[in-house]
Amino acid sequence: MTDETTTPRRSAGPLAAPGRIKEISSAANPIVKDIRALAQKRHRDETGLFLVEGLKLVLDGLDAGWELGTLVVSKAALQGGSEVLTRTVSRAVAFGADVIEASAKVLEAIARRDNPQSAIGVFRRQLAPLAKISLGPGEVAVALDRVRDPGNLGTILRTADAVGAKAVVLVGDCVDPFSLETVRATMGSIFAVPVVRAKEAEFLAWRQGFSGQIVGTHMAGTLDYRAADYSGATLLFMGNEQAGLSAEMAATCDRLVRIPQLGRADSLNLAVATGVMLFEARRKALTL
């Protein structure tokens, strides 16, 4: 007996070939193994796909127009009459995605944790080219030098979305923005903020033609971040969690600023510091 059943393709109109609906109850199924493999960066790079956990995030991706390849949903939740989940399944099939009605064990295997959410999407990655990043007066973007923590990166993407930042540029050896941990931390903002990946040499070459200012946070900075001028196009440059901006990246900044601290702590968490900088830059720009 097989653990997989397939329904015929449904009519979806002229825009896309409709997807298929399958029922899978075994975590050993080859389809499940392929989806689980996306937890590894190597497989994400090879396939160009990544995982999104949670119905809200799946809907965020669909609403943003990102390509959904496969939607894994809880069979129990569907049988329980979840209207939102049922509509999402129909929407996914109509736009050409395959749908897997999965057992709890399959969902747990894919999410790699107990009590997973009722929906997991497999989306195609999107990265923005560095050459396309353009900022106008009062607009802001963020560059990150070798950020390593997925929670930090996810929170920064979410904060950048909240303030209307135009992009997040990952410079050098950064954590994968499409890891499941990072995507979870973005709370859907992975679909809203353009993400750029650039080698250090590529970033430095692009910087030569960037007409705006680059403001970096650095221990050597002598200017209070609140005193900086953010009226022009501004790229905020934030450093690695442990080492901060490298000497080469700090040297490319137009000005280096500091966030004053009154307690015994000598530094802030990267995501917190980036949030402080982003909101100050936007506040200054909006009050001009």
Helices and strands as residue ranges (DSSP letters): E 4-7, E 21-24, H 30-36, G 37-39, H 41-47, E 49-53, H 55-63, E 68-74, H 75-79, H 83-94, E 98-102, H 104-111, E 119-124, G 130-132, E 140-145, H 150-163, E 168-171, H 180-186, G 189-191, E 195-198, H 200-207, E 213-217, E 223-224, G 225-227, E 234-238, H 247-251, E 255-258, H 270-286
